[in-house]
Amino acid sequence: MKLSVPGAHRIPGRPVRPGRISTRGATATVAGLAVAGLLAAAAPAVSAAPAAPPVSTRPAQSAPTALAAPDIPLANVKAHLTQFSSIAAANGGNRAHGRAGYLASVNYVKGKLDAAGFTTSVQQFTSSGATGYNLIADWPGGDPNQVVMSGSHLDSVTSGAGINDNGSGSAAILETALAVSRAQLQPAKHLRFAWWGAEELGLVGSRYYVNNLPTAERAKISGYLNFDMIGSPNAGYFVYDDDPAIEQTFKDYYAGLGVATEIETEGDGRSDHAPFKNVGVPVGGLFSGADYIKTAAQAQKWGGTSGQAFDRCYHSSCDTTANINDTALDRNSDAVAHAVWTLSANSSGPSGEVFETVDDVTIPDNGPTVTSAVTVSGRTGNAPAALKVGVDIKHTWRGDVVIDLIGPSGTVYPLKSSSGSDSADNVIATYTVNASSETANGVWSLRVQDVAAQDTGYIDSWRLTF
C-alpha cells in the first residue's frame, strides 16, 4: 500500500448509449498487450433519439442462487508467498517496480494462470524511467458486459520482499483464480483478475489501466474488488464501505464466522481501488491494517496486541514470510473466493422496480441548475439503503457537470462533483445512495449544473431502481 493519493470523486458507469460526439479529449494509447476488448473502439456517437413516453416501470427479474465458494487452502496461498520470498532473495531482496524481482513475480503468476486455462495479457507502462507491467487474466465465459474484477498490487517497496504488502493479496487472488479453474466455474458474469505494477509509486499501474480503458469498457465492470495487505501479523478485519452491495457481501461472510468487522479508513484512497472509484466503478475490498495502532477495544475484539501497529514491518525489510498472521490470511482468502463466487453469480441486473424519465432537458453552458423529475408511486415504506440512480447525460466535457439527487423530503444527495481534469464525454453512470430515511413515494429530482464555459449538453434520461 502506498502512503497517500489525491482525493477522488465519483462518476460511476454503465453501458453507453449512443450520444453526441465530443469536441474535447482524446483516447489514450495503450502500450503492450491488453485485455481482450481493451482496445475496442467505442461505437460512433449520434444525435439523441426522439423522446419516448416519459415514465416507465418494469418488474425485476429474480436472481439465481449463488454456488457456495470452495475453501481456499491456506497452504497453497502460503506456497505462493514462499515463491515471492524466493524471487526477492534471488533479485536483490525486493520485488519493486523496475527491478528484476518484479518481472520475475509477474512471470511466476502468469505461468500459473496460463496453465490453468486463463487468457492472460501483460500491459506495459513507463514510470520513473523504468518499464512497468500489469498482468491481466480473464476466465473464459460469463457475460462480457458484466465483469467482476479482482486486483492486488504485485510490487513491493525497495526495502524488502513485501510479503504482507502485498504478497498476501496477490497470493490470495491467485489461489482464488486457480480455484475457479479447478471448479471449472461457469459464472453468470465474466471474471477478470489483475496484478498491478508500481502501486508503491502512486497507484501507477492501476491508474494507467483505468485511464486507457475506453468508457464503454469501464462501464462493463460491475464491481472491482481490491486486496492490499490481508495477512497483517497483528491483524484487524476491515471492510471497504464504498459500494453497499460489495460491502454487504464481505460483511455477510464474516458474520457467518462470528468475526466482527470495522469500516476500512486507514487505506481509503491509498490503494488500487481509487482509480476505479474515481471513474465510477463500484469498488470494495478487504484490509488487515498497516502502521496504524491497534486499540484496546480492537485487541479485545480480534485478539493481538493493543498499542502496537497492525503491521510493525510495514514497508520494512522484516516484511518476510514470518510477517504473516495465518488466521487472518486464511479467513481473508476464503472471503475473496466468497465474494468472487457470490458477486459473479447473478447476471440479471439490478433488482426492484424501475421508475424512469426519458424527457430531454437542456443543460445551460456555465449557467443555472436544471432539474428533471421522476414521480414514484405504488410503493410502501421508505426507499432502500442502496437506491440505484442511473444517469445518462450527454455532454462534451463531463468534468464541468455537477449532479445531485433530491428526495421527496427535499434532502440533497450529492452524486457527482466537477473536475477540471475529467475531459471525457458524457456521464453514463449508476450511483448508489442511502435513501432509507426517505418515503419512497413522491417526486424525486435530478439536479444538474454546468459550472464552466464552452461545453454543452443535456439530460437524456435517468432512472431510479428500488
C-alpha positions in Angstrom: 0.0 0.0 0.0 1.3 3.4 -0.9 1.5 6.3 1.5 -1.1 8.7 0.0 -3.0 9.6 -3.1 -5.0 12.7 -4.1 -8.8 12.8 -3.3 -11.3 11.3 -5.6 -14.8 12.0 -7.0 -17.4 9.5 -8.2 -18.6 9.1 -11.7 -19.9 5.6 -11.9 -20.5 3.9 -15.3 -22.9 1.6 -17.1 -23.2 0.5 -20.8 -23.0 3.6 -23.1 -26.0 4.6 -25.2 -25.4 6.5 -28.5 -24.7 10.2 -27.8 -23.1 13.3 -29.2 -19.5 13.4 -30.4 -17.0 15.1 -28.1 -15.3 18.3 -29.1 -12.6 17.8 -26.5 -10.4 15.0 -25.2 -8.7 12.0 -26.9 -8.4 8.3 -26.3 -5.0 7.4 -24.9 -2.7 4.8 -26.5 -2.1 1.6 -24.6 1.4 0.2 -24.6 2.0 -3.6 -24.6 -0.6 -6.3 -24.7 -4.1 -5.6 -23.5 -7.1 -7.5 -22.3 -9.4 -8.7 -25.0 -11.7 -5.9 -25.8 -9.5 -3.3 -24.1 -8.7 -1.5 -27.3 -12.1 -1.9 -28.9 -13.3 1.4 -30.2 -16.5 2.9 -28.8 -19.5 3.0 -31.1 -19.8 6.2 -33.2 -21.9 8.8 -31.4 -25.1 10.1 -33.0 -27.7 12.6 -32.1 -30.2 11.6 -29.4 -33.3 9.8 -30.5 -36.8 11.4 -30.0 -38.1 11.1 -26.5 -40.2 8.1 -25.6 -43.1 8.3 -23.1 -41.6 10.0 -20.1 -42.1 7.5 -17.3 -42.0 3.7 -17.2 -41.8 0.9 -14.6 -40.7 -2.6 -15.0 -40.6 -5.6 -12.6 -37.3 -7.1 -11.6 -36.1 -10.5 -12.6 -35.4 -13.0 -9.8 -31.8 -13.8 -9.1 -30.4 -17.3 -9.3 -28.9 -18.8 -6.1 -25.1 -18.5 -6.0 -23.0 -21.6 -5.7 -21.0 -21.8 -2.5 -17.4 -20.9 -2.8 -14.8 -23.5 -2.1 -12.4 -23.3 0.9 -9.1 -21.7 -0.3 -6.3 -23.8 1.1 -4.1 -21.8 3.3 -1.1 -24.0 2.4 -1.5 -23.1 -1.2 -1.6 -19.4 -0.5 1.5 -19.6 1.7 3.3 -21.6 -1.0 2.8 -18.6 -3.3 4.2 -16.3 -0.6 7.3 -18.6 -0.3 7.8 -18.2 -4.1 7.6 -14.4 -3.8 10.1 -14.5 -1.0 12.5 -16.7 -3.0 12.1 -14.4 -6.0 13.0 -11.4 -3.9 16.0 -13.2 -2.4 17.3 -14.0 -5.8 16.9 -10.5 -7.1 18.4 -8.0 -4.7 16.0 -8.6 -1.8 12.9 -7.0 -3.3 10.2 -7.1 -6.0 10.0 -3.4 -6.6 8.9 -1.6 -9.9 11.7 -1.6 -12.4 13.7 -4.3 -10.6 14.2 -7.9 -11.8 12.3 -9.3 -8.9 9.0 -7.6 -10.0 9.2 -9.0 -13.5 10.0 -12.5 -12.1 6.9 -12.2 -9.9 4.8 -11.4 -13.0 6.2 -14.4 -14.8 5.5 -16.7 -11.9 1.9 -15.6 -11.6 1.4 -15.6 -15.4 2.7 -19.2 -15.7 0.3 -20.5 -13.1 -2.7 -18.8 -14.8 -1.7 -19.8 -18.3 -1.5 -23.4 -17.2 -4.9 -23.1 -15.5 -6.7 -22.0 -18.7 -6.9 -18.2 -18.2 -6.4 -15.8 -21.1 -3.5 -13.6 -19.8 -2.1 -10.4 -21.1 0.7 -8.1 -20.0 0.2 -4.3 -20.2 3.3 -2.2 -20.3 3.8 1.4 -19.0 6.6 3.6 -18.0 7.2 5.2 -14.6 10.3 6.8 -13.1 12.2 5.9 -16.2 11.6 2.2 -16.0 9.1 -0.2 -17.7 6.3 -1.4 -15.5 3.9 -4.3 -16.1 0.2 -5.0 -15.3 -0.8 -8.6 -15.6 -4.5 -9.2 -16.5 -6.2 -12.6 -16.5 -9.6 -13.4 -17.9 -11.6 -16.5 -17.2 -13.4 -17.7 -20.4 -17.2 -17.2 -20.3 -19.7 -15.1 -18.4 -21.5 -12.0 -19.6 -18.8 -9.8 -21.1 -21.0 -6.8 -20.4 -20.9 -7.5 -16.7 -17.3 -8.0 -15.3 -16.4 -8.8 -11.7 -12.8 -7.8 -11.4 -10.4 -8.6 -8.5 -7.0 -7.0 -8.2 -3.9 -6.7 -6.0 -0.6 -4.9 -6.4 2.3 -7.2 -7.0 5.2 -4.8 -6.4 7.0 -4.3 -3.1 8.9 -1.3 -1.9 12.7 -1.5 -2.4 13.5 -2.1 1.2 12.1 -5.7 1.3 10.3 -8.6 -0.2 6.8 -7.2 0.5 5.2 -10.4 1.7 2.3 -8.9 3.5 2.4 -5.7 1.4 1.3 -7.0 -0.9 2.3 -10.6 -1.5 -0.7 -11.5 0.7 -3.3 -10.0 -1.6 -1.6 -11.1 -4.7 -1.3 -14.7 -3.5 -4.9 -14.8 -2.3 -6.4 -13.7 -5.6 -4.0 -16.0 -7.5 -5.2 -19.0 -5.5 -8.8 -17.9 -5.9 -8.3 -17.7 -9.7 -6.8 -21.2 -9.6 -9.8 -22.4 -7.6 -12.1 -21.0 -10.3 -10.1 -23.2 -12.8 -10.3 -26.3 -10.5 -14.0 -25.9 -10.2 -14.4 -25.1 -13.9 -16.7 -22.3 -12.7 -19.3 -21.0 -15.1 -20.4 -17.7 -13.6 -23.1 -15.6 -15.0 -20.7 -12.6 -15.0 -17.3 -12.5 -16.6 -14.3 -12.9 -14.2 -11.2 -10.9 -14.5 -8.1 -10.8 -12.2 -5.3 -8.2 -12.2 -1.9 -7.8 -10.6 -0.8 -4.2 -10.7 2.7 -2.7 -11.1 4.1 0.4 -9.4 1.4 0.8 -6.8 4.0 1.8 -4.3 5.0 4.8 -6.6 1.4 6.2 -6.6 -1.0 3.6 -8.0 0.7 4.0 -11.3 -0.2 0.6 -12.9 -3.9 0.6 -12.0 -4.3 4.2 -12.9 -2.7 3.5 -16.3 -5.1 0.6 -16.9 -8.2 2.7 -15.9 -7.1 5.8 -17.8 -6.6 3.8 -21.0 -9.7 1.8 -20.8 -12.4 3.1 -23.1 -15.5 4.5 -21.4 -17.7 1.7 -22.8 -15.3 -0.9 -21.3 -15.2 0.8 -17.9 -19.0 0.6 -17.8 -18.9 -3.1 -18.2 -17.1 -3.5 -14.8 -19.9 -4.2 -12.4 -17.5 -4.3 -9.5 -13.8 -4.0 -8.7 -12.5 -5.8 -5.5 -9.2 -4.8 -4.1 -7.0 -6.8 -1.7 -4.0 -5.0 -0.3 -2.4 -6.4 2.9 -4.7 -9.1 4.2 -2.4 -11.1 6.4 -1.1 -8.5 8.8 0.6 -10.1 11.9 -1.4 -8.0 14.4 -4.5 -8.2 12.2 -7.7 -6.3 12.1 -10.7 -7.1 9.9 -11.5 -4.1 7.8 -14.1 -3.9 5.0 -14.3 -1.1 2.4 -17.5 0.9 2.7 -17.7 2.1 -0.9 -20.3 0.0 -2.7 -23.1 -1.2 -0.4 -23.7 -4.5 -2.2 -20.0 -5.4 -2.2 -19.6 -4.3 1.4 -22.5 -6.4 2.5 -21.2 -9.4 0.7 -18.0 -9.3 2.8 -19.8 -8.5 6.0 -22.2 -11.5 5.5 -19.2 -13.8 5.2 -17.6 -12.5 8.4 -20.9 -12.6 10.2 -21.1 -16.3 9.3 -17.8 -16.8 11.1 -18.8 -14.7 14.1 -16.0 -12.2 13.3 -16.7 -8.5 13.9 -15.6 -6.1 11.2 -14.9 -2.4 11.0 -15.0 0.1 8.2 -11.7 0.5 6.5 -10.3 4.0 6.9 -6.5 3.7 7.1 -6.0 2.9 3.4 -9.0 4.8 2.0 -8.0 6.1 -1.4 -4.4 4.8 -0.9 -4.6 1.6 -3.0 -5.6 0.4 -6.4 -9.3 0.7 -6.0 -9.0 4.5 -6.1 -8.6 4.9 -9.9 -11.6 2.7 -10.4 -13.7 4.6 -7.8 -12.7 7.9 -9.4 -14.4 6.9 -12.7 -17.5 5.5 -11.0 -16.8 1.8 -11.0 -18.3 0.2 -7.8 -15.5 -0.9 -5.6 -14.9 -2.9 -2.4 -12.3 -4.9 -0.7 -10.5 -6.1 2.5 -7.6 -4.9 4.6 -6.0 -6.1 7.8 -4.1 -3.0 8.8 -0.8 -1.3 8.2 1.0 1.2 10.5 -2.0 2.4 12.5 -2.0 1.3 16.1 -4.4 -1.4 17.3 -6.6 -0.1 20.2 -7.5 -1.9 23.3 -11.1 -2.3 22.0 -9.8 -3.8 18.8 -7.5 -6.2 20.6 -10.4 -7.4 22.7 -12.5 -7.9 19.6 -9.8 -9.6 17.4 -7.0 -10.6 19.6 -3.5 -9.5 19.1 -1.6 -6.7 20.9 -3.0 -3.3 21.7 -0.7 -0.3 21.4 1.2 -1.9 18.5 0.8 -1.4 14.8 -1.2 -3.8 12.8 1.9 -4.5 10.8 5.2 -3.4 12.5 7.1 -4.4 9.4 5.1 -2.2 7.0 7.4 -1.0 4.2 10.4 -2.6 6.0 12.9 -5.3 5.4 11.2 -7.5 8.0 8.1 -7.9 5.8 9.0 -11.5 5.2 7.1 -14.8 5.3 7.4 -14.6 9.1 5.3 -11.4 8.9 2.0 -13.1 8.3 -0.9 -14.0 10.6 -2.1 -17.4 9.3 -5.6 -17.0 10.7 -6.2 -13.6 9.0 -4.7 -14.8 5.7 -6.9 -17.9 5.8 -10.1 -16.1 6.6 -9.5 -13.3 4.1 -8.5 -15.7 1.3 -11.8 -17.5 1.8 -13.6 -14.2 1.8 -12.0 -13.3 -1.5 -13.4 -16.5 -3.0 -16.8 -16.0 -1.3 -17.1 -12.5 -2.9 -16.0 -13.7 -6.4 -18.4 -16.6 -6.4 -21.3 -14.6 -5.0 -21.0 -11.4 -7.0 -20.5 -13.2 -10.3 -23.5 -15.5 -9.9 -26.3 -13.1 -10.9 -26.4 -11.6 -14.3 -29.9 -10.3 -14.2 -29.1 -6.7 -13.3 -30.4 -4.6 -10.5 -33.4 -5.9 -8.7 -36.5 -3.9 -7.9 -39.0 -1.6 -9.8 -37.6 1.0 -12.2 -39.0 4.5 -12.5 -37.6 6.4 -15.4 -37.9 9.5 -17.4 -36.6 9.9 -21.0 -37.6 13.6 -21.5 -34.6 15.6 -22.7 -33.6 18.6 -20.5 -31.0 21.1 -21.9 -28.2 22.0 -19.5 -27.2 25.7 -19.9 -23.5 26.3 -20.5 -21.9 27.7 -17.4 -25.4 28.5 -16.2 -28.0 27.8 -13.5 -29.1 24.4 -12.3 -31.8 22.5 -14.1 -33.9 19.6 -12.8 -35.7 16.6 -14.2 -38.4 14.9 -12.1 -39.5 11.3 -11.7 -42.7 10.5 -9.7 -42.6 7.3 -7.7 -46.0 5.8 -6.7 -47.4 2.4 -5.6 -44.6 1.5 -3.2 -44.8 1.1 0.5 -42.5 2.3 3.2 -39.1 4.0 2.7 -36.7 4.0 -0.1 -33.8 1.4 0.2 -30.4 2.0 1.7 -28.9 1.1 -1.7 -31.1 3.1 -4.1 -29.7 3.0 -7.6 -29.7 6.2 -9.6 -29.0 5.7 -13.2 -27.9 8.8 -15.2 -27.5 9.3 -18.9 -26.2 12.8 -19.6 -24.8 13.7 -23.0 -22.1 16.4 -22.6 -19.0 17.4 -24.4 -16.9 17.9 -21.2 -18.3 15.9 -18.3 -15.8 17.4 -15.8 -18.0 20.6 -15.9 -21.1 18.8 -14.7 -22.3 18.7 -11.1 -25.1 16.2 -10.3 -27.4 15.9 -7.2 -30.4 13.7 -6.4 -33.2 15.5 -4.5 -35.5 13.3 -2.5 -39.2 13.9 -1.8 -38.3 15.4 1.5 -36.0 18.0 -0.2 -32.8 16.2 1.1 -30.0 16.6 -1.4 -27.8 13.6 -2.2 -24.6 14.6 -4.0 -23.8 12.3 -6.9 -21.0 13.9 -8.8 -18.7 16.9 -8.4 -16.9 18.9 -11.0 -13.3 18.1 -12.0 -11.1 20.2 -14.3 -9.1 17.1 -15.3 -12.1 14.9 -16.3 -12.1 15.7 -20.0 -14.2 12.8 -21.4 -17.6 12.9 -22.9 -20.9 12.2 -21.2 -21.9 11.0 -17.8 -23.2 7.5 -18.2 -23.4 6.3 -14.6 -25.1 4.4 -11.9 -24.8 5.8 -8.4 -25.8 4.2 -5.1 -27.3 6.4 -2.3 -28.6 5.6 1.1 -32.1 7.0 0.9 -33.6 4.9 3.7 -34.8 8.0 5.5 -37.0 9.0 2.5 -40.5 7.9 1.9 -40.3 6.0 -1.4 -43.4 7.6 -3.0 -43.2 11.1 -4.2 -41.3 13.4 -6.6 -37.6 12.7 -7.0 -35.5 15.2 -8.9 -32.2 15.1 -10.7 -30.5 18.5 -10.4 -27.7 19.2 -12.8 -25.4 22.2 -13.3 -22.7 23.1 -15.8 -20.2 25.1 -13.9 -17.7 26.1 -16.6 -17.9 27.6 -20.1 -17.5 26.4 -23.6 -19.3 23.0 -23.5 -22.9 21.9 -23.9 -25.1 19.0 -23.0 -28.5 17.7 -22.0 -30.1 15.2 -19.6 -31.0 12.3 -22.0 -32.7 10.1 -19.3 -32.4 9.0 -15.8 -34.0 6.3 -13.6 -34.4 5.1 -10.0 -34.2 1.4 -9.2 -35.7 0.3 -5.9 
